[in-house]
Amino acid sequence: MIFSEKQYREVLEDICGDDCSPNKECILKEFLVSAHPSPRLLLQLKCVHKFKRAEAKRQKRNLSWNEAHMLWIERGFAEKFAEAYEEGIKLTEIYKAIIG
């Protein structure tokens, strides 16, 4: 599906909520609007980011992005993401479906 700019910005509001204030100008969101990567890709990256932070807290150490991605795949979360993903799904919904 091709998203209108408004729809794409709504996806970015959901994904970038922790890093950018809602409905405010944010360099991250503006860059993503210009680059226009797939909302599916962005959503999965944000899920990996949330997982990385939770896993780092659980292990009481910093995890690299590479470690987080490898664990994401090894634990079957990438496959679960593929099964759970649907257009319009919110970050909290899909993360809960994947991680529980």
Summary of the structure (lengths in Angstrom):
residues: 100
radius of gyration: 14.0
end to end distance: 28.0
largest distance: 41.6
contacts: 234
relative contact order: 0.12
helix: 68%
strand: 0%
